[in-house]
């Protein structure tokens, strides 16, 4: 089994945090993992992305041209990466910000999930990384049969900020539920 994920958006959307949590959780289960962050020149608001490969075998080439799961969080990322999905893969679109309905080229599925709507409901956009992680946990059950491993990976980093633990737990659970409900 090998899974390639590409997470693309803008700085401040928590994609690097979510990516690192996935890497650490996968390594704790004994998977081989590669993680490559990419940052634009701007600290906030510039394009940022990361790609991950998770495998139960040695990873030959960590740089994939097309991915099993491509997450795009905003219109600029959608325009740039929407076709970089493997045949049979998944284009995961944050429909809170991406309203483009132009069909991308390729033989893959598209799932629109309103991730920022969860943040608005919880009245805190800083929990977006927990929403993203919950969404991805629902899609990666073959890698993480127990989604609490990913949740706890995120929450462990917040233990010193007790007020944020329950808020992020709720964000994760709501993100997970969005996918289970079909987006």
C-alpha positions in Angstrom: 0.0 0.0 0.0 1.2 3.5 -0.9 -0.7 6.7 -0.6 0.4 10.0 -2.0 -1.2 13.2 -0.6 -0.8 16.8 -1.7 -2.2 19.6 0.5 -2.3 23.0 -1.1 -3.6 26.4 0.1 -2.3 29.6 1.5 -0.2 30.3 4.6 -2.2 30.3 7.8 -4.5 27.5 6.8 -2.8 24.9 8.9 -1.7 22.6 6.1 1.8 22.1 7.4 0.5 21.4 10.9 -2.0 18.8 9.5 0.7 17.3 7.3 3.2 16.9 10.1 0.5 15.3 12.3 -0.2 12.8 9.6 3.5 12.0 9.2 4.0 11.5 13.0 0.9 9.3 13.3 1.9 7.2 10.3 5.4 6.7 11.6 4.1 5.7 15.0 2.2 2.8 13.2 5.5 1.7 11.5 4.8 3.2 8.0 7.5 4.6 5.8 6.8 8.3 5.2 8.2 11.2 3.3 7.1 14.8 3.9 8.1 17.8 1.7 6.8 21.2 2.7 6.8 24.0 0.2 6.4 27.7 1.1 5.9 30.8 -1.0 7.7 34.0 -0.1 4.9 35.5 1.9 4.5 34.5 5.6 0.7 34.6 5.5 -1.5 34.5 2.4 1.1 33.2 0.0 0.8 29.8 -1.6 2.0 26.9 0.6 1.8 23.2 0.2 3.1 19.9 1.4 3.2 16.5 -0.1 3.4 13.2 1.8 3.9 9.6 0.8 2.8 6.9 3.2 3.8 3.3 2.5 4.1 0.0 4.1 7.1 -0.7 1.8 10.2 1.3 1.0 9.4 4.5 -0.9 11.3 4.5 -4.2 10.5 8.0 -5.4 9.1 10.5 -2.9 8.2 13.1 -5.6 5.0 12.1 -7.3 3.5 14.0 -10.3 0.0 12.9 -9.5 -1.5 12.1 -6.1 -4.1 9.8 -4.6 -5.6 12.7 -2.7 -5.2 16.3 -3.7 -6.6 18.8 -1.2 -7.1 22.4 -2.4 -8.1 25.0 0.1 -8.5 28.1 -2.0 -9.0 29.2 -5.6 -5.4 29.8 -6.4 -4.4 26.3 -5.3 -7.4 24.9 -7.2 -6.4 26.5 -10.4 -2.8 25.4 -10.1 -3.2 21.8 -8.8 -6.7 20.5 -9.7 -5.5 18.2 -12.4 -2.6 16.7 -10.4 -4.7 13.7 -9.2 -4.1 10.1 -10.2 -6.7 8.2 -12.2 -9.1 6.8 -9.6 -7.9 9.4 -7.0 -9.7 12.2 -5.2 -9.7 15.9 -5.6 -10.8 17.3 -2.2 -12.1 20.8 -2.5 -12.7 23.3 0.3 -16.0 24.5 -1.0 -16.2 27.3 1.6 -13.7 29.2 -0.5 -13.5 27.4 -3.9 -16.7 27.9 -5.9 -15.2 26.9 -9.3 -17.3 24.2 -10.9 -15.2 23.8 -14.1 -14.7 20.1 -14.4 -11.0 19.3 -14.0 -9.4 16.9 -16.6 -8.8 13.4 -15.5 -10.5 10.2 -14.4 -10.8 10.9 -10.7 -13.5 11.9 -8.1 -14.2 15.3 -6.7 -15.5 15.8 -3.2 -16.5 19.3 -2.1 -16.3 19.8 1.7 -17.1 23.2 3.3 -14.2 23.1 5.8 -14.3 26.8 6.7 -18.0 26.5 7.5 -17.0 24.4 10.5 -14.6 27.2 11.6 -17.4 29.8 11.2 -19.8 27.6 13.2 -17.1 27.3 16.0 -16.3 31.0 15.6 -12.6 30.4 15.3 -10.8 30.1 12.0 -7.6 29.0 13.7 -9.0 25.5 14.1 -8.9 24.9 10.3 -5.9 22.5 10.7 -8.0 20.3 13.0 -10.9 20.4 10.5 -8.6 19.4 7.7 -7.1 16.6 9.8 -10.6 15.3 10.6 -11.6 15.4 6.9 -8.4 13.5 6.0 -8.8 11.0 8.8 -12.2 10.1 7.4 -10.6 9.5 4.0 -7.5 7.6 5.3 -9.2 4.8 7.2 -7.0 2.2 5.3 -3.9 3.9 6.9 -5.5 5.0 10.2 -8.3 2.6 11.1 -8.6 4.4 14.5 -9.0 8.1 13.7 -8.3 8.9 17.4 -4.6 8.4 16.7 -4.6 11.5 14.4 -6.8 13.4 16.8 -4.5 12.7 19.7 -1.5 13.6 17.6 -3.0 17.1 17.1 -4.2 17.5 20.7 -0.9 16.5 22.3 0.5 19.7 20.9 -2.2 21.7 22.6 -2.0 20.1 26.1 -0.4 23.3 27.5 -3.4 25.3 26.2 -6.3 23.5 27.8 -8.9 25.9 26.5 -8.0 24.9 22.9 -8.2 21.2 23.4 -12.0 20.8 23.3 -12.4 23.4 20.5 -9.9 21.5 18.3 -11.5 18.1 19.2 -14.8 19.5 18.1 -13.3 20.9 14.9 -11.7 17.5 14.1 -14.9 15.6 14.8 -17.0 18.0 12.7 -14.5 17.7 9.8 -14.6 13.9 10.1 -18.5 14.0 10.1 -18.6 16.2 7.0 -16.9 13.5 4.9 -19.1 10.8 6.4 -22.1 12.8 5.4 -20.9 13.1 1.9 -19.4 16.6 2.0 
